[in-house]
Amino acid sequence: MVSIPEVLDQSGFEQTKEFMRRLWYGEMRGVLAYVVPSPAQETPSTFGSESDCFPERFLQENLNSLASRRWGHDYGVPMIQPHTPKYGGGIMATAYGSQFNELYNHTAPCINSAAQIDLLNLNPTLKDGLLGDCLDIIRHMVGSTGGRIPIQMYNAGGPMDIASMVVRDTELLGDLYAYPKEVHRLLDSCTELYIAFYKAQQEIVPEFVPVIADGMYVPDGHGILCGEDWLSVISPKLALEFEIPYINRISDAFGGIAIHACGNLAFQFELLKKHVRNLRGIYFNAGECSFQAAVDVFRRTDVVLMPCWALNHPYRYESRLDFAKKILSMKTDDVTVCVIASYSAYPEMMDENPFLAAEEIIKYMERYHEAET
């Protein structure tokens, strides 16, 4: 067993969890929630990374990192993020034979074109590639914490993202036209593997949280987040053929689905609204993707909009506070929003003092709530 800091005791977060359950279940349309990660003191701790003691040291540093943050000032809940750079985001592709390079954090595809699909085993198991190791790490986390801390889903992409790490991505674009049947065969396999992997994690973890959004609590059994960066690349016509059928299979398996892409999703909003069954939420990079466009499409629905600040490109916002102000200026009372004001991933956009920056954002959010009331 590892040492669990007292600040992470889940009994202090039950009220927040219930609020987020009701938000996610569509019982409070139009409400605002916000997650504003902040260090617990003005001089933030130095967060560690993996070491030779992996996975024990990785888990303890994960917990220490959570404990070094401030809690109770927003709607955030401390949860373990099992995603580790040691295995990267391409774990699903390794089940087909793709190789992950830890040094460069890159997954090298194992075939050059979908035309070579017969070289693959399209019935991989959860013991193939790095999948078994990843599930063992999650088992270790549960055993070492006694299952007392929620664990988020491992951060791996959806079917099309997986396929792009099995086949060279530049070739895969052309294969959508040249070898559509072969691409569909691969996507069918990737979808089955995706469902099996997360069903396995769901069974292992006593309190499984099926999103990757930093600190945002989502109840299990009412959907899962699916990251599909390819939605930002291909046309709605191609997405209707190569994305929607597989997204809907995942939605059916998990009781709903939320969609994530790091790129611009705005031109796919109408498609997602019309064709995705049980669409629960949209988690998007508000630096790339227009929040106003999301509001215009998803007003008067139960879809939760989750704009994120972490990847602020091409710099729509001057700071995290500016991000919060502009998002709230566009929010209407018939759209449900959870603002994810994470640290920026770009060094030039990082807060000079994350503690004080979070203080300002929280005060602004609280004034907004008071004005609404």
N, C-alpha and C positions, 0 to 999 in steps of 0.2 A: 504494500500500500504506500502511496505517496502522501506527502503532507498537503492537506487541502486548507488553504488560508480561510479564516473565519468569514472574511468579507464575501466569499463565494457561496456561503450557505444559502441554498435555494429557498428556504422558508421565507426569506425577506423579499422574494420576487414574485410570490404567488398573485398578488394584486395586479402587477404588471403583466404577468402571463395571461391572466383572465381578460384583461383589457385587449391584449393582442389577439387572443382567441376570438373574441367577439368581433374585432375589426376584421379578421381574416374570414370569419364566417358570414360577413356581410350584414351584421346586425346593427352596425353604426355607420351607415353611409354618410360621407361628408366629414368625418372626423379627421383630425391631424394627430399623427404620432411622429416622434423624432428620436433618432439615435445619434448622439454626439460624442464619439469617443474622446476621452480626455484622461491625461495622467492624473493620479491622485494628489499630486503636489506640483508646485511651480517648477521644480527641477525634475523633469521626467526621468524614469529609470531607463537604463540601457537594456533593451530586450535582446536576449540571446538567440542562438540558433542551434542546429544540431551539432552533436559532438560524437566522440568515439563511444559514448555511453548510450547512443541511440538504441531503443526508443525511450528508455527510462528518463534520460536527461531531457529529451525533447518534450515529454509529457510534463515534467516538473517545470521546465522553462515556460511551457504553455500556460500552466497554472500561475506561475509567478508573474507572467505578463498580464494575465487577467487581474490578478490581485493588485498590480501596480496602477490599475486604472481606477477612476472614480465611478461609483455606481449610485443609482438612486436619484440622479438629477435629470434623467430622461426616461425613455421607454426601453432602454437596453437591458439585456439579460446576459450574465456571464455564461459563455458556452465554449466548449473545447472545439477548436478547428483542427480536424485530423489531417488536413492537407499538408503535405510535407515536401519541400523542394528536393528531398532525397529521391522521390519517385515522380514528382511533377504532375502536370495535368493530363499527360498522355497515357495514363495507366491502362485504359481500355484498349488502346491500340497495341500495347505490348502483348496482349492475349492473342493477337494475330501474327506476331513475329516482328513488329516494329521495335526498334531499340531506343531506349531512353539514355541520353547523355547527361549525367548529373552536372558535369562541369559547365556545360553550356545551356543547361535547362532546356533541352531540345529533344523532341521525339522524331527520329528519322524513320520515314515510311518504309515499308518492306516491299511494296511493288510500285512500279512506275505508272501503271495505268489500270483502270478497271477491266481492261481487256485481259489482264493476267489473273483475274479473280479465281480461276480454277487452281491456282497455286496455293490458295489459302485454305485453311480449315475454317469453314463458316459455322462450325458448332463448338466454339471455344468454351472452356469451363472456367469456373471461378478460381481454379488452381493454376491457370495458364498465365504466362507473363508475370507481371507484378501484382496481379489482383489478389492472390492468396496472401502475399506479404502485407498488402494494405489492410486487408480484413484482419490479419493477425495483430497489426498495430492497433486497430480499433478494439479488438478483444482485450488487448493489454491495457488500453485506456480504461475500459469498463472495469476490468478486474482490479486495477490499481487504485481506482477511485471509488470502488464499491457501487458504481453506477449512480453516484450522487450528483454528478454534474452533467447537464445536457450536452450531447455531442452533435454538432452539425454534420451535414452530408459532406462526404469527400468531394472536393472540387474537381470534377471531370466534365467534359463537354457532353452534349447530346449526340444523337446518331450521326448527323452530318459533320459535326466537329470531329468525332471519332474517325469517320471515314477519311477525313482530310489528313489524318496522321497515319492511316494505313496506305493510302494512295498519295502520291505526290500532289499537293494541293493545286498547283498550276495545271497539272494534267487533269485533275478531277473536274475542274471547271469545263474543260472541253468534253470530258466524258459524259457530262449531263446531256450533251447533244449526240455524241458519237456512240456511246455505249449505255444508253439509259437502262436497259434491262439488267445489265451487270451491276450498275450503280444501285438499282433497287434491291438486287440480291444482297449486296453488301449492307445497305441500310437496314434491311430486314434483320440481318444477323446482329448489327450494332444495336438495334432497338431491343432485341431479346436480351443481349448481354447487359445493356444499360438497366433494364428492368430487374434482371436477376441480381446484379451487383447491389443495387440500392435496396432491393427486398432483403438481401442478406444482411446489409448494414442495419436495416430497420429491425430485423429479428435479433441482432446482437445487442443493440443499444436500448436500454430501458426507457430513455427519454430522447428519442431521435428527433432532430430538428431539420426538416428537409429544405433548408436554404443555405446559402453561403454569405448572405448579406451580414456585414459586421455588426454583431450584437442584436440583430433583429430576430425576435422569437416568433416562430410560426408553429402551430400545433401539428403533430403528426396525424395522418389519416385524412387530411383535407387538401391534398395536393403535394407537389414536389417542384422544386426549381429545376429548369432545364436550360443550360447555357448553350445557345446556338448562335455563335458569332457569324456563321454563314448567312444568317438572315440579313445582316448588314451589307452583304456582298452581292447576292443574287436577286433577280427581279421577283416581284410578287407572282408572276406566272410560273417561274421555276420553283418558287417556294411552295406554291399550291401543290405541285406534283411531287417534289422531293423532300419537303419538310413537314407539311401539315399531316399527312397520313401517319407518320411516325410519332409526331408530337401528340396526336390524338390517342395513339395506342398507349403511350406513356401516361397520358392524362387518365385514361380508363383504368390503368393498373394502379394508380395512386390516388384516385378520387379527386382529380383536378391537377392543374399545372400552372406554374408561373414561368414566364419567359425572361431570359437574360441575354443581352449581347453587349459587348464593350463598345461597339460601333454605333452608327446611326440607325435606329429602328423605325424612325418616324414614317417612312414610306411603306412600312409593312403593317402599321397599326390597324388600318381598315381590314386588311386580310385576316389578321389575328383575331380581331373582334368578331368577324363574321364566321370564321371557319374553325377556330379552336374550341373544342368542347370543354366546358367547365374551366374557362380561363380565370385564374385567381388573381394574378398580378403581373406587372411588368417592372422588372428591375433593370434600370438603364443608366448609362453614363450621361448625366445632364450637361456635360461639357460638349459632347458630340451630338446628342439627341435633344431636340427641342421639347422642353416640358410643356410649353403652350400647346404644341401639337398633340401631346398625350392627353391634356385636359380636354381639348376640343373633341377628341374621338371617344374618350371613355367617361364623359360626364353622364350622370344618371345611370351608371352601372355599378356593380359590386366589385369591379376590378380594382385592386389596390395598386396605386402608382408609387414606385419606390425610386425616386431620383437619387443618384449617388454623386458625390463630389469627388471621389478619390482620383478619377482620371479626368482632370480638368483640361481638356484639349478640344477645341483651339482657344481656350482661355475666354470663355463667355463670362467668367466671374473673376473679380479681382482678389477675392479671399473666400474663406469658408463662410464668414459672416455675410458677405455680399451674395454668395450663393443662397444662403437661407432667406435673405430678404427678398431676392428676386423670385425664388420659388413660391414663397407665400404671397407675393403680390399677384401671382397668376392663379393661385388656388381659388376655386369656387366652392360654394357650400354643398355642391352635389357631386363632388369627387373625393374619394378617400385617398389619403396620402400618408406615406411614412417616409420622411426625409432621412437619408443616410448621409450624415455630414462627417465622413471619415477623413483621415489625413490624406492629403494629396500625394499621389505617387511621383510627382515631378519635384525634384529638389528645389527648383526656383519658385515653386508654389507652396512650399511647406510653411507652416506657421512659425513665426519667430519664437512665440511662446504658446504651445498648444493648450496649456492650462488656461491662460487668460483668454485665448481665442474661444475656447469652449464656453467660458463664463459669459462672454458677450453674446454668443449664439443662444445659450439657454435663456438668458434674460430677455432676449428678443422674442424667442418662442413663447415664453410665459406671458409676455405682454400681448402677444397675438391671441393666445388662449383667452386672456381676460377680456380683450376687446370682443372676441366672438361671443363669450358668455353674456 
